[in-house]
Amino acid sequence: MNENLDLELMVIQSEALFTHDGHGRLLCINEPETNVPAPRLFLGRTRIGNIWRFRADLPDDLTSELEKLCADEPVIDDLKTPPRHQDEYQRLLEKHAPVKKFSSGPAYYFEDYPEPATPLVAIIEANSELLRGGFEDCLEEVPTWQPFIAAVENNRAVSVCRSVRITAAAHEAGVETLPEFRGRGYAKDVAAGWALAVKAMGAIPLYSTSWDNVASQAVARKLGLKLFGADFDIT
């Protein structure tokens, strides 16, 4: 077993979530044809070590101060514990610009690949009309956010999982289920089908969420996913 797996996965995930410049600084959220800035600070914590990344527009003196604090973050078992220097990160970043958002949550990988219990459909442009009736906002994503897997009822997609962050090494899952179809196991099945499709492409399927998204964490448990780390970022 690779003892450094969790830390390696955190590096891979950071590269899937955000685009980087040649110096490893963050640029944008890794979405096609968008220029949404990345968070100014990303801290990825695992039970064997931590990584940190800073946005490219931060002054060098500020990143030096932030880096000293990140290097002082303890390696902990309870990844839900807030970072030791959370308040200090905010104070320093407020000197640069107002803090707009904090986010944090668990990150998982597929150790096993369960077979879906529901028949699933791979959504491509040719059958993307299945998304009408609840997932119209996803129609433009279909050509790029592949694999795109759906559970279908009465010729209508009711739950979907597609790749919302993509690199050659890894894909991040994006799962949605129409409100009236929740609680039926569809989210688990579309995520399982998506993971198998990503694995078949030779990439690593990753699944992350926020600490307050109890439903998404429940899906991770039902899938038997393994927690490899926790993301923390400030925009």
N, C-alpha and C positions, 0 to 999 in steps of 0.2 A: 504494500500500500504506500502511496506517495504521501509522506509526512507533511510536505509543503503544499498539498493540494488546495487547501482553503485559501491560502495566500495567493497562489497562482490564479485561482478562479476569481479572486477579487481584482487582480490586475486585468484579467481578461474582461471582467464585467465593466470596469471603468472605461476600457477602450471601446466597449460596445455602447455604453451610455452616451459618451461624449466624443466629439472630434478633438484632436490634439494638434498643437503645432510641433515643429521639429525639436523643441526643447521639452516636450512632455507637458506643456501648459494647456489648460482647457480652452476651447474655442466656443463650440456650440453644442446644443443637444443633437445627438446623432439621428436626425430624421431627414428623409429625402426632401430636397428643395425647400428647406426652411433655414432660417438664420436666427433661431431663438438662442440667445446667449446661454452658455453653460452656467452652473452655479459658480460663485466666486471661490468657494471652498468645498472640496469633496474629501470626506474622511471615510475610508473603508476599513472596518475593523473585523478581525477574525480572532479566533481563540489562540492563534499562534503568532499573530503579528498584525500590524496596521500599515496602511498605505495612505498617502494624501496627495492631493492635486490642487493647484491653484489656477484661477483663470488668467489668461495671458495679459489682460489689461491692468492687473494689479501692479502697483509700484514695487520695485525690488526691495525697498526697505520694509514695506508691509509684509511681503511674502517671507522675508527673513524672520520677522517677528512671529508670524503664523507658523512657520516651519519649526521654530524652537518649541512652541506649544504642542504641535502635533507629535513631535519626537518624544515629548514627555507624557503622552497619553499611555496609560497602562494597558497591558494585554490582559483581557478579562474573560471569564467564562460566561457571565450573564451579559449577552450582547444587547439586551434591552436597556441596560444602564446608560444614562446620558453621558456624553464625553466629559471628562474631568474639566476641560477648559471651555466648555460651551459658552459661558457668559463672557469670557475673555475674547473668544473669537468674534462674538457679536460686537463687543466694544471696539475692537480694532477695525473691523470692517465698517462700522458706522463712521469712522474717520474718513473712509474713502467714499462711501455713498450709503444712503439709508438701506437698512436690511429689509428686503421685501418678503422673504419666505425662508422658513426652516422646513426641512423634510428629513425623515428618518424611517428606517424599516428594515425588515429581514430580507436576506437574499438566499436563494435555494438552488440546488442542482438536482438533476435526476440521477440517482444511483441505480434504480431499477426503472424499467419501462413497462408499466401496466398496459394491458390491452384495453381499449375502450369498450364499454358495455353497450354503447349506442352506435348504430350505423352513422357514419360521418361522410361528409361531402367535402372534397377539395375545391375551394372557390377559386376560379380563374375568370378572366374577362368573359369567356364564352358563356358562363352560367352565373355571372354576377347579379343578374336580376333577382336571384334568390335573396339578396340582401334588402330588397325593397319590402317595406312593411315593418321597419324598425332599425335597420342598419344602413340607411341611405348615406349617412356621413362617412361610411367606410368604402363607398364605391370607388372613390378616387385612389384609395390605398391599394386596391387589388393588384395592379400590375407590379408594384414594388414590394409590398409587405407580404412576401411569400416565405414559407408556406402559410396559407390562409385556410383554416379548417372550420367547418360549421356543422352543427346539428340542425336538421331540417324537419319541420313539421308542416304538413299541408302546403308543400311547395314554398316554404318560407323559412329562412334562417332564423333560429330562435336563440342560438348561442354560438359564439365564435371565439377562436383563438388564432392570432396571427403574429408574425414576427414584427415587433415595433421598433427594435434596434437591431441592426445587422452588421456584423463584420464577418470576415472569412473564418474566424475562430469560433464565434458564438452568436446566438440569436437570443433576444429577450422576448418573453411571452407578453401578449396583451390579450386579456380575456374579458369578454362581456357577455352577459345573458339578459335577454329582455325581462323586465320585472315580473311579468305574469308567468314566466317559465322558470323562475328561480326555485331552488329547493328540490330539484328533480335529478340532480347529479350531472346535468349537462356540462357545467363548467369543468368538472373533473374530466369528463370524457373528451371534450374538445381539446383541453390542454394535453391530455395523454396522446391523442392523435397527432397533435402538432409536434410534440416532442419526438415521436417516432419519425415524423417527416424530416425534422431538423437533423436528427441523428443519421438518417439515411443520406443526407447531404454531406456528412462528414464534419458537422459543426456541433458545438455544445449547446443544448437548450438550457437556458437560465430563466428563473422565475423570481421576481422580487415584488415587494408590495410595501405598504406603510404599516407601522405598528398599530394604528387605529383601524385598519381595515380587517376586522375580525373574519368577515366572510371569505376574503382572499386567503388568509392564513388557514382557514378551515379547508379550503381546496388543496392547499399545499400538504396538509396532514393526510387528507384522503388519498392523495397521490403517493404518499410515502416519501416526499421530498426531503433532502438532507440540507439542513441549515449550514451554510459555509461562512456567513458573515452578516454584517449589518452596515447599511449605508447611512451616512449623515452628510447633509449638505446645507449650505447657506447661500442664498442668492441676494 
